[in-house]
Amino acid sequence: MPKRILYVEDNLHNKRLVRKILQSRGYEVLEAEDGHTGVEMAMSELPDLILMDINIPGLDGIEATRMIKAYQQTAHIPIIALTANAMRGDRERFISAGCDDYLPKPISTADLLALVKQYLSE
């Protein structure tokens, strides 16, 4: 059974790119376009990993992460922030919000796959 990854992202180009990278490696990719949908899907689908954009409409990625980590049934799911926010202190801010790791955009295919493998224990 393939590992399931939820990608919360509103940019169509980014979604296509990450979906192509992950599906070509055998992962099942679930997608949400905003924070509210991402939280709902995390709770209903219980993915193995979540890739979270920070700048998404409505509920931003930081608040969505906090909500996911606050629920007992989803608190264990690793969340990697994928974001163009690469200013000093951003990584620490995302980690303190509950993200397990951080990958700046534009993403490197090798870095993305290495992090995914690390968190899915492959």
N, C-alpha and C positions, 0 to 999 in steps of 0.2 A: 504494500500500500504506500503510495507516494506521500511524502511529507507535505503538509498544507501550510502555505504562507499567505497571510493577509497583507495586502499592500494598500495603505491608506494614502491616496494621492489624487489631486485634482487635475494635474497636467497630463493631457492625453499623450503627448510625446514621451514623457517619463514613464507612464504606465506601459506603453507599448514596448519600450526598451527593456524595462525590468522584467516584464512578462516573458519576452522573447529569451532573455538570458536564463531566467529560472526554469521555464518550461523546457528549454533545450537540454537542461540537466535533469529532467524528470520530476521536477516539483510541480505540485498543483498550486495555482495562483488564484486567490480570491481577491476581489478588488472592491474598495469603497472610495467614494469621491469626497467625502467630508467626515469630520470628526464624529458626528452623531451616528452616522451609518457605520463607521468603523467600530465604535463601541458596541453597537447592536450586533454587528457581525462577529466580533470577538466573543461575545457572550453566547450567541446561538451556534456558531460554527466551531468554537474552541480550536483555533489553528495551532500549529506547532511553533510558529514564529510570526511576529508582526513587524512589518517595515512601515514606519510612521513618518510621513512628511509633517513638518512643523507648521508651515504656513498654508493651512487649508481653510476653506470657508466654514463659517459658523463656529463650531467648537474647534479651537485650534489643537494642534498635535500634542501640546503640553497638557492641556486639560483632558483631552481624550486619553492620554497615557495615564494620568492620575486616576481617572475613572476606572480604566481597565485594571490597574494595579490595586484599586480599592476593593474589588470584588474577589471573594475567596476563590471562586471557580475559574477566574482568569488571571489571578495575581502571579501565578507561576510562569505564564507565557512570556518568553523573552521579547523585548521590544527594542528594535534598532531604529534610531532617528536617522532618516535620510533627508537632508535639508541643505539648501543653499546658504543657510546661516552659518558662517564660518568665522565669526568675529571672536576675539579673545573673550573667554568666559562662557561662550555658548555651549561647548561640550559639557562643562560642569553644570550649567543650568538644566540641560536635558537629562543628565544623569540624576541630578537631585529631584527632578520631576518624576523619575521612575524608569526612564529608559535604561536599558542594560548596556547599550553601546551607541556609537555615533559614526556616521559616514557622510562626509560632505559631498555635495553635488558640485560639479558634474561627477558622477560616480565612475569608478574604475571597475570594469567587469571582474578583474582578478580580486580586488579588495572586497567587492560585494560577495562573490562566491566564497572567499575565505571566511568572512564573517558568518555567512549563512551556515557553512559547514561547521564552524566552531560552535555555534549555538544549537545546531541540530545534532551535535555529537556524531558526526560522520567521519 
